[in-house]
Amino acid sequence: MEEEMEVMEERVVEIEHPLPCLSESDTQGIIKGRDLFGYVGIEAVLDQMRRKTMKAGFEFNIMVVGQSGLGKSTLVNTLFKSKVSRKSCTPNYEEKISKTVHLQSVSHIIEEKGVKMKLTVIDTPGFGDQINNENCWEPIVKYVNEQYEKYLKEELNVNRKRRIPDTRVHCCVYFLPATGHWLRPIDVEFMRRLGKIVSIVPVIAKADTLTLEERLEFKQRIRQDLQANGIRVYPQKEYDEDAEDRILNDKIRENIPFAVVGTDKEHQVNGNKVLGRKTKWGIIEVENVAHCEFALLRDLLIRSHLQDLKDVTHNIHYETYRVKRLNESNANGLALSPLTLENGTLEKSDAESHL
């Protein structure tokens, strides 16, 4: 009997595998694939996340800002290959120059290969169209803060929604006219103020009106202006998470502002249909990097940095707003104090108010 027990003990020892152990001083160990003695299935969580996202969909809210006639609606339509701008989907739309800045939004559900995205495009008609454009950015600052306030109130509810509707502005595309000179005072003031609360991506609108040499010089002047005025545009260096991010984002920063051309018309080029603008000198292909930088902008906003734009909005801009508001509420008591602008004027607490 004793001999049998010894044999069993030997067999047990043979099938045992040494587990990676931590020293007493270690608080966190790294167990890699070679240390595992079998398949665990951790990587299957990516499939779970994908299925969940495809089922629920996600939101992306983009704001376009610039004076009338710079092709904001056309560029948004070109970005998403559909009629998503307010101008395109409004029957009998009439272009009128507004006396004040009125923010208007339109939402669409876009589905591609089973993935659903609720896209909201926020337009700012009236911005920069007046002789006196003083404080024309205030309604936009107010709108952005109101969306943060709306999200914060939902978070603070005792019975919170399982999924809080996200109306926060994830990206603001700012359109610069192709003057070939320097940034205008309104450009500097707007981006300086808005860059603190939202991710701004500046673009040179209708860049086909500049020669390649003029375009290069204009881009260099704009980058100098941005640096001289301390304007923060996306992607910011301080948000690079690692060396790989830094290399990718440095290439993007070298091309900012993007010189873009927008169109929703197709033309035949060498037997292929391409999006482009036809001139008497030829066809400007929108998605050809040799002609304009629309493809670089599209890749940034949709194909490579869409999730990062949402993360920066939530973890940086919204978090800054949330901390500020909660500190204010702690100073004033338990309840949130009424929302105020930078100039101290009292604002309506209703986030649905029309601007």
C-alpha positions in Angstrom: 0.0 0.0 0.0 2.8 2.4 0.9 4.5 1.6 -2.4 1.3 2.5 -4.3 1.1 5.9 -2.5 4.7 6.7 -3.4 3.9 5.9 -7.1 0.8 8.2 -7.1 2.8 11.0 -5.5 5.4 10.7 -8.2 2.7 10.9 -10.9 1.3 14.0 -9.3 4.7 15.6 -9.3 5.1 14.7 -13.0 1.9 16.5 -14.2 2.4 19.6 -12.0 3.6 22.8 -13.8 5.4 25.5 -11.9 3.4 28.7 -11.7 5.2 32.0 -12.1 5.5 33.4 -8.6 6.0 36.9 -7.3 8.5 38.0 -4.8 7.3 39.6 -1.6 8.3 43.1 -2.8 6.3 42.7 -6.1 2.8 44.2 -6.2 2.1 43.4 -9.8 3.6 40.7 -12.0 3.5 40.2 -15.7 2.6 36.7 -16.9 3.1 36.4 -20.6 2.0 33.7 -23.0 5.1 31.6 -22.6 4.5 31.5 -18.8 0.9 30.1 -19.2 0.5 26.4 -19.3 -2.6 26.4 -21.4 -5.0 28.6 -23.5 -7.0 31.0 -21.3 -8.9 32.9 -24.0 -8.3 36.5 -22.8 -8.0 37.8 -26.4 -11.6 36.8 -26.9 -12.7 39.9 -25.0 -11.9 41.9 -28.2 -14.6 40.0 -30.1 -17.0 40.6 -27.2 -16.3 44.3 -27.3 -16.7 44.3 -31.1 -20.1 42.5 -30.9 -21.3 44.9 -28.2 -20.3 48.0 -30.1 -21.9 46.7 -33.3 -25.1 46.0 -31.5 -25.3 49.3 -29.6 -23.6 51.6 -32.1 -21.8 54.7 -31.0 -22.1 58.5 -31.2 -19.9 61.0 -32.9 -20.6 64.7 -32.7 -18.7 67.1 -35.0 -19.0 70.9 -35.1 -18.1 72.9 -38.2 -17.2 76.6 -37.7 -16.4 79.3 -40.3 -17.9 82.1 -42.2 -20.4 81.5 -45.0 -19.3 80.4 -48.4 -16.3 78.3 -47.3 -17.8 74.9 -48.2 -18.5 73.6 -44.7 -21.6 71.6 -45.8 -19.9 70.2 -48.9 -16.9 69.1 -46.9 -19.0 67.3 -44.3 -20.9 65.5 -47.1 -17.6 64.5 -48.7 -16.3 63.2 -45.4 -19.2 60.8 -44.8 -20.0 60.1 -48.5 -23.6 61.1 -47.9 -26.0 64.1 -47.6 -25.5 64.7 -43.9 -25.2 68.5 -43.6 -28.1 70.6 -42.5 -28.1 72.4 -45.8 -28.3 69.2 -47.8 -31.1 67.6 -45.9 -33.3 70.7 -45.5 -36.1 70.9 -48.1 -36.2 74.3 -50.0 -33.1 75.5 -48.1 -32.3 79.2 -48.5 -28.9 80.6 -47.8 -29.4 83.6 -45.6 -26.8 85.5 -43.6 -27.9 85.5 -40.0 -27.5 88.7 -37.9 -26.3 86.6 -34.9 -24.7 83.2 -34.4 -27.4 80.4 -34.3 -26.2 76.9 -33.6 -28.2 74.2 -35.4 -27.7 70.5 -35.4 -28.9 67.5 -37.5 -28.4 63.9 -36.7 -28.2 60.7 -38.9 -27.7 57.0 -38.3 -24.9 55.8 -40.6 -24.5 52.1 -41.0 -21.5 50.5 -42.7 -20.6 46.7 -42.6 -22.9 46.2 -39.6 -21.5 49.1 -37.5 -23.9 51.9 -36.6 -22.8 55.4 -35.9 -25.1 58.2 -34.8 -23.5 61.2 -36.4 -24.5 64.7 -35.3 -23.3 67.7 -37.3 -23.5 71.0 -35.5 -23.4 74.1 -37.8 -22.8 77.7 -36.8 -24.5 79.9 -39.3 -23.8 83.6 -38.8 -20.3 83.1 -37.4 -17.8 85.7 -38.8 -20.4 87.1 -41.3 -20.9 90.5 -39.6 -19.0 93.8 -39.9 -18.5 93.7 -36.1 -17.8 90.1 -35.0 -17.0 90.9 -31.4 -17.9 88.0 -29.0 -19.3 85.9 -31.9 -17.7 82.9 -30.3 -19.8 83.2 -27.0 -22.8 81.2 -28.3 -20.4 78.4 -29.3 -18.7 78.4 -26.0 -22.1 78.3 -24.3 -23.3 75.4 -26.4 -20.2 73.3 -25.7 -20.5 73.9 -22.0 -24.2 73.2 -22.0 -23.5 69.7 -23.4 -21.0 69.1 -20.7 -23.5 70.3 -18.1 -26.2 68.0 -19.5 -23.9 65.0 -19.3 -22.8 65.9 -15.8 -26.4 66.2 -14.5 -27.1 62.7 -16.0 -24.1 61.3 -14.2 -25.1 62.8 -10.9 -28.7 61.4 -11.0 -29.4 58.8 -8.3 -31.1 56.6 -10.9 -28.8 57.0 -13.8 -29.5 55.8 -17.3 -27.7 52.6 -18.3 -26.2 54.5 -21.2 -26.1 58.3 -21.0 -26.8 60.0 -24.3 -23.6 61.7 -25.4 -24.2 65.1 -27.0 -20.8 66.5 -26.2 -18.8 68.0 -29.1 -16.1 65.5 -29.9 -14.4 67.6 -32.6 -14.6 71.2 -33.9 -13.4 71.6 -37.5 -12.5 75.3 -38.0 -12.5 76.6 -41.6 -9.9 79.2 -42.5 -10.3 81.2 -45.7 -7.5 80.7 -48.2 -6.2 84.3 -48.0 -2.5 83.3 -48.2 -1.6 85.8 -45.4 -1.8 85.3 -41.7 -4.5 84.3 -39.2 -7.2 86.9 -38.7 -7.9 88.3 -35.2 -11.2 86.4 -35.2 -9.4 83.2 -36.0 -6.9 83.7 -33.2 -9.5 84.6 -30.6 -11.9 81.8 -31.5 -9.2 79.0 -31.5 -7.6 80.4 -28.4 -10.8 80.3 -26.4 -12.3 77.1 -27.9 -9.0 75.1 -27.8 -9.3 75.0 -24.0 -12.7 73.2 -24.0 -12.9 71.2 -27.3 -10.6 69.5 -29.8 -10.0 71.9 -32.7 -8.8 70.8 -36.1 -8.1 73.8 -38.4 -8.5 73.4 -42.2 -7.8 75.7 -45.1 -11.0 75.8 -47.1 -11.1 75.8 -50.9 -7.4 75.2 -51.0 -7.5 74.9 -54.8 -7.5 78.7 -55.0 -3.9 78.7 -53.9 -0.9 77.5 -55.8 1.2 74.7 -54.2 3.9 77.3 -53.2 1.3 79.7 -51.8 -0.3 76.8 -49.9 3.0 75.7 -48.3 3.8 79.3 -47.2 0.3 79.9 -45.8 0.5 76.6 -43.8 3.8 77.7 -42.3 2.5 81.1 -41.4 -0.5 79.6 -39.7 1.6 77.2 -37.7 3.8 80.1 -36.6 0.7 82.1 -35.6 -0.7 79.1 -33.6 2.5 78.7 -31.7 3.0 82.5 -31.1 -0.5 82.8 -29.7 -0.4 79.6 -27.6 -3.3 78.0 -29.4 -3.8 74.4 -28.8 -5.1 72.3 -31.7 -5.6 68.6 -31.9 -3.6 66.4 -31.5 -1.8 68.0 -28.6 1.7 66.7 -27.7 0.9 66.3 -24.0 -1.8 63.7 -24.8 0.6 61.4 -26.7 0.4 58.1 -24.7 3.7 56.5 -26.0 6.4 56.7 -28.6 4.3 55.0 -31.2 1.6 57.6 -30.7 4.1 60.4 -30.8 5.5 59.3 -34.2 2.0 59.0 -35.7 0.8 62.4 -34.3 4.0 64.2 -35.2 3.3 63.4 -38.9 -0.2 64.8 -38.4 1.0 67.9 -36.7 3.4 68.6 -39.6 0.5 68.8 -42.0 -1.8 71.0 -39.8 -3.7 72.9 -41.0 -5.1 70.6 -43.7 -5.5 72.2 -47.1 -8.8 70.7 -48.3 -11.2 70.7 -51.2 -14.7 69.3 -50.9 -17.2 68.0 -53.5 -19.9 65.4 -53.8 -19.6 65.0 -57.6 -17.9 62.2 -59.4 -15.9 62.3 -62.6 -14.2 59.8 -64.9 -10.4 59.8 -64.6 -8.4 57.1 -66.4 -11.5 54.9 -66.5 -12.2 55.2 -62.8 -14.9 57.3 -61.0 -13.3 59.8 -58.6 -14.7 62.6 -56.4 -13.4 65.8 -57.8 -13.9 69.4 -59.0 -13.8 70.0 -62.7 -12.0 73.0 -63.9 -10.9 74.1 -67.4 -7.4 73.0 -66.5 -8.4 69.5 -65.4 -10.0 67.7 -62.5 -8.9 68.2 -58.9 -9.2 64.8 -57.2 -10.4 65.2 -53.7 -8.9 62.0 -52.4 -5.6 62.4 -54.2 -3.0 63.6 -51.7 -1.0 65.2 -54.5 -4.0 67.5 -55.2 -5.2 68.3 -51.7 -5.1 67.0 -48.1 -8.7 65.9 -47.7 -7.6 62.2 -47.3 -5.4 63.2 -44.4 -8.2 65.0 -42.7 -10.6 62.1 -43.3 -8.1 59.6 -41.9 -7.6 61.7 -38.8 -11.3 62.3 -38.1 -12.6 58.8 -38.9 -10.1 56.1 -39.7 -7.4 56.6 -37.1 -8.4 59.1 -34.4 -12.2 59.0 -34.0 -12.0 57.0 -30.8 -9.2 59.1 -29.5 -11.2 62.3 -30.2 -14.0 60.8 -28.0 -11.5 59.8 -25.3 -9.9 63.2 -25.2 -13.3 64.8 -25.0 -14.3 62.6 -22.0 -11.0 62.2 -20.2 -9.6 65.7 -20.7 -12.1 68.4 -21.7 -15.2 67.0 -19.9 -13.1 66.0 -16.9 -11.7 69.5 -16.5 -15.3 70.9 -16.7 -16.6 68.3 -14.2 -13.9 69.0 -11.6 -14.5 72.8 -12.0 -18.3 72.5 -11.6 -18.1 70.1 -8.6 -15.6 72.4 -6.9 -18.0 75.2 -7.4 -20.9 73.2 -6.0 -18.8 72.2 -2.9 -18.1 75.9 -2.3 -21.8 76.8 -2.7 -23.4 73.8 -1.0 -24.6 70.4 -2.2 -26.5 71.5 -5.4 -24.8 72.5 -8.6 -24.7 76.3 -9.0 -26.2 77.8 -12.2 -24.0 77.5 -15.3 -22.0 80.6 -16.0 -19.9 81.8 -18.9 -16.4 83.1 -18.7 -17.6 86.6 -18.5 -19.8 85.8 -15.4 -23.2 86.2 -17.0 -25.9 83.9 -15.8 -26.9 81.2 -18.2 -30.1 79.1 -18.4 -29.6 75.7 -16.8 -31.8 74.1 -19.5 -29.3 72.5 -21.9 -32.0 72.4 -24.6 -32.3 76.2 -24.8 -32.1 77.5 -28.4 -29.1 79.7 -29.1 
